[in-house]
Amino acid sequence: MAEVPHLVKMQKEFGGEDFSVVGLMQGNAQAASQFSLAQKLNYPIFANSKDFDAYDVMFLPVTYLVDPSGMIVADDLDDAEKILAQRSVR
């Protein structure tokens, strides 16, 4: 779960009206809630979401940066952070 601290940092730096980290987790809602509390997440996490199918998620963890229209603009944490950093400079 090396991604978790990085995602918390991204949410803290870039989160707002135009951006939010959203977690998808295999398991039930109680497991998602316990994980969120244990990891001190600052973003929502959903379990067994129908949204898995929208992006052909077969294995977790996976990271996507999705624009407001629903298009994937990055599928790597480093690329996503670079895109967000460039956007916040403007």
N, C-alpha and C positions, 0 to 999 in steps of 0.2 A: 504494500500500500504506500509506496514512495510518492504516489501522486497526491495523496491527501494534503500534506503540508503545502505543496505547490498550489493546489486548487484553493485552499483557504487563503493563501497569499494573493492569488489572482482575484478572488472575490473581494478581498479587502482593498486592493489597489484599484480595480477597474469596475467593481460592482456599482450598480445604480440603475437608473431608468433604462439605459440602453444595453446593459450587460448583466448577466447573472450566471453563476455556475449552478448547474442542476445535476444531481447525482441520480443514477439509476442502479438499483441493486437487485440481485437475485435473492429471493427470500421473501418473508412476509413483512408486513408493516411494523410489527413489534421488533423484529430483528433490525430493520432499517432505523427505527427510533433509537434503539440501544447503541447501534454503531455510531449514529450521529452524535449522541451524547458523549460516548466514550472518546470519540475523535475530536470533540469540540468544533464541529462543523459550523460554518457561518453561511451555509447555503442549504437549500432544501434537497432531500434525498427521497426517492420514490422506490418502492419495491414492486417487482413483478409488473412493471408498467407496460401498457399496450404500446407505449412509445418505442420500446425495443424494436418492434417490427418496422416502424417508420424509417429507421436507419439501418436495417439489416444487422442489428447487434446480435452476434452469435456467442461471443465470449466477452467476459468482463475481467479486468477493467479495460475500458476503451475510452478515448477522449476525442470529442469533436468540438469545434467552434462552429456554431450554427448562426447564420445571420437572421435578421427578423423575418425574412421571407421563408425560412426553413431550409435554406441551402447550406451545405457543409462548406466552410471556407478554409478549414484546417483540420487535420486529423492527427496532430502531434502537439504535445504540450508546449514545446519550445516554439514551434511555428505560431501557435495560438497566442502565446505571450508576446511575440514580436509584432504580430498584427495589431493586438490591443495597444501595445506601447506606441506604435506609429499613429494609431488613431487618436490617442489621448494627447499627442503632441500638437495636433492641428488646432 
